[in-house]
Amino acid sequence: MLRASLLAIALALLVASCGPPGPKTYSEAKSRACAEQHHLKVVPVPASDFVANIALGGAFRVQLRRNAVTVSFGNTPDNGAKLADTYRSVAAKNVRAGIADVLRTNGNAVMLWHQHPSDADLALIQNCLKT
């Protein structure tokens, strides 16, 4: 009986320590290649976007039919969160109120949209985030 109890406790501790998988770390090169394979217009980020230009994992911009998105990559999910925080902190006052509508994060990837993304555009870019 004691042995079964100890086994149950050990199993419970093992399961608890595993937890859910952490955020993913996406590759700029693989994500860019996916966008290009989908015949999307991939262009360099503008020089004026200093946040994307300092992204440790790289960055690229995708011109869509009715929108555009800059995809920046931190070298870790924490670094990606810091990129998003930097976008929030440097946003002009008239943009700050709506920044949550155009700024999205997924793991280490940060997506800054020119305007509110359609569900189809958002899914297209999200599906091209590759590890």
VOGU-3710 file (C-alpha; in Angstrom, 3 decimals, decimal comma):
1> mlrasllaia> 0,000/0,000/0,000  2,797/2,430/0,926  4,645/1,494/-2,252  1,557/2,252/-4,387  1,111/5,608/-2,620  4,739/6,562/-3,207  4,441/5,562/-6,848  1,283/7,680/-7,231  3,001/10,683/-5,632  6,078/10,264/-7,850
11> lallvascgp> 3,890/10,039/-10,942  1,912/13,133/-9,921  5,134/15,108/-9,388  6,470/14,004/-12,754  3,307/15,087/-14,564  3,203/18,416/-12,696  6,825/19,199/-13,519  6,310/18,650/-17,232  3,617/21,311/-17,661  2,487/22,620/-21,019
21> pgpktyseak> 5,070/23,235/-23,730  6,568/26,719/-23,702  6,230/29,325/-26,437  7,848/28,472/-29,741  10,917/30,079/-31,217  10,316/30,742/-34,898  12,937/31,102/-37,611  13,013/34,299/-39,669  14,584/32,499/-42,645  12,070/29,619/-42,668
31> sracaeqhhl> 9,139/31,959/-42,114  10,318/34,269/-44,921  10,738/31,263/-47,236  7,177/30,152/-46,468  5,819/33,609/-47,320  7,775/33,590/-50,572  6,510/30,071/-51,409  2,972/31,454/-51,038  3,916/34,114/-53,629  3,620/36,922/-51,112
41> kvvpvpasdf> 5,566/40,120/-51,765  8,352/40,037/-49,166  10,349/43,240/-48,849  12,947/44,595/-46,433  11,697/46,487/-43,404  11,809/50,258/-43,779  14,789/52,011/-42,223  12,342/54,095/-40,169  11,183/50,975/-38,269  14,053/50,887/-35,812
51> vanialggaf> 12,388/48,192/-33,671  12,352/45,721/-36,567  15,860/46,759/-37,543  17,222/45,880/-34,088  15,375/42,545/-33,858  17,985/39,966/-32,880  16,283/37,221/-34,887  15,790/39,331/-38,030  12,726/40,837/-39,651  10,903/41,173/-42,954
61> rvqlrrnavt> 7,828/42,956/-44,290  5,030/41,433/-46,312  2,960/43,585/-48,669  -0,511/42,112/-48,943  -3,266/43,215/-51,282  -4,902/45,595/-48,818  -2,542/45,568/-45,862  1,086/45,125/-44,843  2,774/43,481/-41,871  6,245/43,709/-40,433
71> vsfgntpdng> 7,296/40,428/-38,841  10,162/40,777/-36,362  11,829/37,939/-34,495  13,443/37,961/-31,102  16,082/35,332/-30,501  13,893/33,973/-27,667  10,202/34,342/-26,771  11,211/36,738/-23,949  13,166/38,852/-26,403  10,131/38,840/-28,732
81> akladtyrsv> 7,981/40,139/-25,860  10,526/42,936/-25,346  10,234/43,874/-29,030  6,454/44,121/-28,626  6,912/46,217/-25,472  9,237/48,525/-27,387  6,655/48,978/-30,161  4,084/49,875/-27,488  6,390/52,351/-25,780  7,404/54,209/-28,962
91> aaknvragia> 3,927/54,347/-30,493  2,619/57,843/-31,049  -0,133/58,963/-28,685  -2,775/58,688/-31,405  -1,720/55,069/-32,085  -1,307/53,813/-28,498  -5,031/53,382/-27,863  -5,366/51,006/-30,816  -1,967/49,297/-30,770  -3,456/46,042/-29,455
101> dvlrtngnav> -5,483/45,855/-32,674  -2,420/45,854/-34,930  0,322/44,336/-32,762  0,352/40,556/-32,334  2,885/38,199/-30,793  3,383/34,464/-31,168  6,374/32,993/-29,369  9,348/35,092/-30,438  7,555/36,521/-33,498  6,042/39,999/-33,378
111> mlwhqhpsda> 3,682/41,124/-36,110  2,960/44,825/-36,574  0,148/45,352/-39,064  -0,396/48,564/-41,022  -4,108/48,334/-40,215  -6,474/45,828/-38,607  -5,712/42,454/-40,252  -8,449/40,380/-41,823  -8,808/36,873/-40,420  -7,515/35,463/-43,726
121> dlaliqnclk> -4,392/37,671/-43,755  -3,709/36,957/-40,096  -4,029/33,192/-40,671  -1,792/33,369/-43,748  1,039/35,044/-41,826  0,543/32,956/-38,671  0,653/29,758/-40,724  3,977/30,822/-42,223  5,666/31,090/-38,838  8,067/28,147/-38,966
131> t> 10,412/26,735/-36,349
//
